[in-house]
Amino acid sequence: MRIITICITSSLFLLLTSCKKTVCGFGDVIVGKWHLIEELMDPGDGSGTFQPVSSNKEIRFFNNGTFEANGEMCGMANQASSTHTGTYDTSTETFSPDNCMSTAPISYKYSVNGNTLILIYPCTCGCQQKYERL
């Protein structure tokens, strides 16, 4: 009986200490650094698919509800340019870039699935960017 208890305790310890933060569900899954890998721009008929992009654009989401990107975030620019910042809200799964050319704050949807982040921009056809966790 003692051996079974030791085995179970050891297994639980290994499981809890070996899994990544996002896989085990601890904390905000969006927090971390992400790299742009694909874009989707649907032609308007639902037939669009994600296409690979060669990009050095990255976003870092912080625990305090802010983010910083090395490229423009008000639209679908896919290359690094200058530093851009904003906020995000995990309860609504939205992100809001600072200093967009608008009179009202702009919020866009996002979704996280494991090590994949998808930013969803408004347009008449599907406009999305796919990021991979670094």
Secondary structure as the mmCIF struct_conf table of DSSP 4:
data_model
#
loop_
_struct_conf.conf_type_id
_struct_conf.id
_struct_conf.beg_label_comp_id
_struct_conf.beg_label_asym_id
_struct_conf.beg_label_seq_id
_struct_conf.end_label_comp_id
_struct_conf.end_label_asym_id
_struct_conf.end_label_seq_id
HELX_RH_AL_P HELX_RH_AL_P1 ARG A 2 SER A 18
BEND BEND1 CYS A 19 CYS A 19
HELX_RH_AL_P HELX_RH_AL_P2 LYS A 21 CYS A 24
TURN_TY1_P TURN_TY1_P1 GLY A 25 GLY A 25
BEND BEND2 GLY A 27 GLY A 27
BEND BEND3 VAL A 29 ILE A 30
STRN STRN1 GLY A 32 MET A 41
BEND BEND4 GLY A 44 GLY A 46
STRN STRN2 GLN A 51 PRO A 52
STRN STRN3 GLU A 58 PHE A 61
TURN_TY1_P TURN_TY1_P2 ASN A 63 ASN A 64
BEND BEND5 GLY A 65 GLY A 65
STRN STRN4 THR A 66 ALA A 69
BEND BEND6 ASN A 70 GLY A 71
BEND BEND7 CYS A 74 GLY A 75
BEND BEND8 GLN A 79 GLN A 79
BEND BEND9 SER A 82 SER A 82
STRN STRN5 HIS A 84 ASP A 89
TURN_TY1_P TURN_TY1_P3 THR A 90 GLU A 93
STRN STRN6 THR A 94 PRO A 97
BEND BEND10 ASP A 98 ASN A 99
BEND BEND11 MET A 101 ALA A 104
STRN STRN7 TYR A 108 ASN A 113
TURN_TY1_P TURN_TY1_P4 GLY A 114 ASN A 115
STRN STRN8 THR A 116 TYR A 121
BEND BEND12 THR A 124 CYS A 125
STRN STRN9 CYS A 127 ARG A 133
#
